[in-house]
Amino acid sequence: MVDSTPAITPLKILLADDEASIRRVLETRLKLLGHEVVAAENGAKALELFASFQPDLVILDVMMPELDGFAVTEQIRAQSEVPIILLTALSDVADRITGLQLGADDYMVKPFSQKELEARIRCVVRRAEVADSSNSSRPAQGGIVRIGDLSFDFNRRQAFKGDQRVRLTGMEFSMLELLVGRAGEAIPRLELLQAVWGYRPDRSNDSRVVDVHVSRLRSKLEENPELPELIITARGTGYMFVRFSEQQETAA
């Protein structure tokens, strides 16, 4: 039978899970897809490998000895925007949301299918490929938006507050790009979820992924995240980036 799985760019993947059987199955499958994989059995080993391996993607189990997935996520996020997918057996939605608040890009609840994990990886790869091509040395040909002391360079996928760069993950910038590109329009959560994360449009239970990433964007961009002036909640719908004047949008 021919494998119809879409081809994806080979990645360097760091996989961490304290269950040997899960590590073995996932590592085998990911290598068959062409990825280079290193595996860790606990959080401390994951951080050690992260420093030496410099992965393109990190897949972390939440419940690990020594350091759990939350602690590892927090430490990685302090130094890198590398995409992170959490694997969790936790049934409480609040526990899953904790990982997103610490900077994870997405999470999957155990048990999950390998096909779904591969779909999540493909989504992350698309964001990484866009970021890589956008961060080349070629000069920008437009696509810079300035609002107050904020500037967004959509060619290089970079955001600045004054002269200081604002560190955004690939998922955060993709959401920002979509919101700014449709400024003044309320975009439903499920549409954001499908456009940025590639989820099916009926995955209403996962809409909290959008809420948490909006909260993170606000914390990085808004003067007062508790009283946002840029990314507004459209009650009962989703979110809207405020409409800005043509004078505020400037091509480089």
C-alpha positions as CSV (number, residue, x, y, z in Angstrom):
1,M,0.0,0.0,0.0
2,V,1.4,3.4,-1.0
3,D,1.9,5.9,1.9
4,S,-0.1,9.0,1.0
5,T,1.4,11.1,3.9
6,P,2.6,14.4,2.4
7,A,6.3,14.8,2.3
8,I,7.7,17.2,4.8
9,T,11.1,18.9,5.3
10,P,13.5,16.8,7.3
11,L,13.9,18.2,10.8
12,K,16.2,17.8,13.8
13,I,13.7,16.6,16.5
14,L,14.3,16.4,20.2
15,L,11.9,13.8,21.7
16,A,11.5,13.5,25.5
17,D,9.2,10.9,27.2
18,D,9.9,8.7,30.3
19,E,8.0,5.8,28.7
20,A,10.5,3.7,26.7
21,S,7.8,2.2,24.6
22,I,6.4,5.6,23.5
23,R,9.9,6.9,22.8
24,R,10.7,3.8,20.7
25,V,7.6,4.0,18.6
26,L,7.7,7.7,18.0
27,E,11.4,7.7,17.3
28,T,11.1,4.9,14.8
29,R,8.2,6.6,13.0
30,L,9.8,10.0,12.9
31,K,13.1,8.5,11.5
32,L,11.1,6.7,8.8
33,L,9.7,10.1,7.8
34,G,13.3,11.3,7.3
35,H,13.8,13.3,10.5
36,E,16.9,13.2,12.6
37,V,15.8,12.3,16.2
38,V,17.5,12.2,19.6
39,A,15.5,10.9,22.5
40,A,15.6,11.7,26.3
41,E,14.0,9.8,29.2
42,N,13.7,12.8,31.5
43,G,13.6,16.6,31.5
44,A,17.1,17.1,32.7
45,K,18.5,15.0,29.8
46,A,16.2,16.8,27.4
47,L,17.8,20.2,28.4
48,E,21.2,18.7,28.1
49,L,20.5,17.4,24.6
50,F,18.8,20.7,23.6
51,A,22.0,22.6,24.2
52,S,24.2,20.2,22.2
53,F,21.7,19.1,19.4
54,Q,20.1,22.4,18.7
55,P,16.8,20.9,17.4
56,D,14.3,22.4,14.9
57,L,11.4,21.0,16.9
58,V,10.9,19.8,20.5
59,I,8.3,17.2,21.5
60,L,8.0,16.9,25.3
61,D,6.0,14.7,27.5
62,V,4.6,16.7,30.5
63,M,4.9,14.1,33.2
64,M,8.6,13.3,33.4
65,P,11.0,12.7,36.3
66,E,13.6,15.2,37.5
67,L,12.2,18.0,35.4
68,D,8.6,17.9,34.0
69,G,7.7,19.1,30.5
70,F,6.4,22.4,31.9
71,A,9.8,23.2,33.5
72,V,11.7,22.2,30.4
73,T,9.4,24.4,28.2
74,E,9.9,27.3,30.5
75,Q,13.7,27.0,30.3
76,I,13.8,26.5,26.6
77,R,11.5,29.5,26.0
78,A,13.9,31.7,28.0
79,Q,16.5,31.3,25.3
80,S,14.8,30.1,22.1
81,E,11.7,30.4,19.9
82,V,12.0,26.8,18.7
83,P,8.6,25.1,18.2
84,I,7.5,23.0,21.1
85,I,4.7,20.4,21.1
86,L,3.6,18.9,24.5
87,L,2.4,15.4,25.0
88,T,0.1,15.1,28.0
89,A,-2.0,12.5,29.7
90,L,-3.5,15.1,31.9
91,S,-7.3,15.3,31.6
92,D,-7.7,18.7,33.2
93,V,-7.9,21.4,30.5
94,A,-6.3,23.9,33.0
95,D,-3.1,21.7,33.1
96,R,-2.8,21.6,29.4
97,I,-3.3,25.4,29.2
98,T,-0.4,25.8,31.6
99,G,2.0,24.4,29.0
100,L,0.7,26.9,26.4
101,Q,1.0,29.8,28.9
102,L,4.7,28.8,29.4
103,G,5.3,29.0,25.6
104,A,4.4,25.7,24.0
105,D,3.0,26.0,20.5
106,D,0.6,23.1,20.7
107,Y,-0.3,20.1,22.8
108,M,-1.6,16.6,22.1
109,V,-3.6,14.5,24.6
110,K,-2.5,10.8,25.1
111,P,-3.5,8.5,23.6
112,F,-3.1,10.1,20.1
113,S,-2.6,8.7,16.6
114,Q,0.7,9.0,14.9
115,K,-1.1,10.6,11.9
116,E,-2.4,13.4,14.1
117,L,1.1,14.0,15.5
118,E,2.5,14.1,12.0
119,A,-0.2,16.7,11.1
120,R,0.9,18.9,14.0
121,I,4.5,18.6,12.9
122,R,3.6,19.5,9.3
123,C,1.9,22.6,10.6
124,V,5.0,23.6,12.6
125,V,7.2,22.9,9.6
126,R,5.2,25.3,7.5
127,R,5.7,28.0,10.0
128,A,9.4,27.2,10.4
129,E,9.9,27.3,6.6
130,V,8.2,30.6,6.3
131,A,10.3,32.0,9.1
132,D,13.6,30.7,7.6
133,S,12.8,32.1,4.1
134,S,11.7,35.4,5.7
135,N,14.8,35.9,7.8
136,S,17.2,35.7,4.8
137,S,19.6,38.6,4.2
138,R,17.6,40.0,1.3
139,P,16.2,43.5,1.8
140,A,12.6,43.9,2.7
141,Q,10.3,45.0,-0.2
142,G,7.5,46.4,1.9
143,G,5.2,44.8,4.5
144,I,6.2,46.9,7.4
145,V,3.4,48.2,9.6
146,R,4.0,50.8,12.4
147,I,1.5,51.5,15.1
148,G,2.7,53.8,17.8
149,D,6.0,52.5,19.0
150,L,5.3,49.1,17.6
151,S,6.5,47.9,14.1
152,F,5.8,44.6,12.4
153,D,8.1,43.5,9.6
154,F,6.1,40.8,7.8
155,N,8.8,40.0,5.3
156,R,11.3,39.1,8.0
157,R,8.6,38.0,10.5
158,Q,9.9,40.3,13.2
159,A,8.2,42.6,15.7
160,F,9.7,45.6,17.5
161,K,8.7,47.8,20.4
162,G,10.8,51.0,19.8
163,D,14.3,49.7,19.0
164,Q,13.8,46.5,21.0
165,R,12.9,43.3,19.2
166,V,9.9,41.5,20.6
167,R,10.5,37.7,20.8
168,L,7.5,35.9,19.2
169,T,7.3,32.2,18.4
170,G,6.3,31.2,14.9
171,M,2.8,30.5,15.9
172,E,2.4,33.8,17.7
173,F,3.7,35.7,14.7
174,S,1.4,33.8,12.3
175,M,-1.5,34.7,14.4
176,L,-0.4,38.3,14.6
177,E,0.0,38.4,10.8
178,L,-3.5,37.0,10.2
179,L,-5.1,39.5,12.7
180,V,-3.2,42.5,11.3
181,G,-3.9,41.5,7.7
182,R,-7.6,41.6,8.5
183,A,-7.6,44.5,10.9
184,G,-11.0,45.8,11.8
185,E,-12.6,42.3,11.2
186,A,-13.7,39.9,13.9
187,I,-12.1,36.5,13.2
188,P,-13.8,33.5,14.9
189,R,-11.6,31.3,17.1
190,L,-12.2,28.2,15.0
191,E,-11.0,30.1,11.9
192,L,-7.9,31.2,13.7
193,L,-7.3,27.7,15.0
194,Q,-7.7,26.2,11.5
195,A,-5.6,28.9,9.7
196,V,-2.7,29.0,12.2
197,W,-2.6,25.5,13.7
198,G,-4.2,23.4,11.0
199,Y,-6.9,22.0,13.2
200,R,-10.1,20.7,11.8
201,P,-12.8,23.4,11.9
202,D,-15.0,21.4,14.3
203,R,-12.4,21.2,17.1
204,S,-14.2,23.7,19.4
205,N,-12.7,22.1,22.5
206,D,-9.2,23.3,21.3
207,S,-10.2,26.9,21.0
208,R,-8.4,27.6,24.3
209,V,-5.2,27.3,22.3
210,V,-6.2,30.5,20.5
211,D,-7.1,32.2,23.8
212,V,-3.8,31.5,25.4
213,H,-1.8,32.6,22.4
214,V,-3.8,35.8,22.2
215,S,-3.0,36.4,25.9
216,R,0.7,35.9,25.2
217,L,0.6,38.3,22.3
218,R,-1.1,40.9,24.4
219,S,1.5,40.5,27.2
220,K,4.2,41.2,24.7
221,L,2.6,44.0,22.6
222,E,0.0,45.8,24.7
223,E,0.9,48.6,27.1
224,N,-1.7,47.1,29.5
225,P,-2.6,43.5,28.6
226,E,-5.5,43.6,31.0
227,L,-7.0,46.5,29.0
228,P,-6.0,45.7,25.5
229,E,-6.1,48.4,22.8
230,L,-4.7,46.5,19.9
231,I,-6.1,42.9,20.0
232,I,-9.8,43.2,21.0
233,T,-12.1,40.4,22.1
234,A,-15.1,40.1,19.8
235,R,-17.6,38.8,22.3
236,G,-19.1,35.5,21.3
237,T,-16.9,35.3,18.1
238,G,-13.2,35.6,18.5
239,Y,-10.6,38.4,18.2
240,M,-10.0,41.5,16.1
241,F,-7.0,43.7,15.6
242,V,-8.0,47.3,15.7
243,R,-8.3,49.1,12.4
244,F,-5.4,51.4,11.8
245,S,-5.0,54.4,9.5
246,E,-3.1,54.2,6.2
247,Q,-0.6,56.7,7.6
248,Q,0.4,54.1,10.2
249,E,1.2,51.5,7.5
250,T,4.5,52.1,5.9
251,A,6.3,50.1,3.2
252,A,10.1,49.8,3.7
